[in-house]
């Protein structure tokens, strides 16, 4: 178990300590990467890190059994 203190900076910023970055292999994070955090029912704070996906990585992620038309879908949305 790693226990470390974090300094709280102005603009609500904190730094992920080096020990945690090393353990979780976070040293290659990019500025656009996502930090997901939440509070559990037991009042624990959980934090996960993930890469921001590029649009080309999302292509083909979902396959529908039918064809769609983006223009028609958008028109339906704003009716």
Helices and strands as residue ranges (DSSP letters): E 8-9, G 10-12, E 13-14, H 18-23, E 34-39, E 45-50, H 55-58, H 70-77
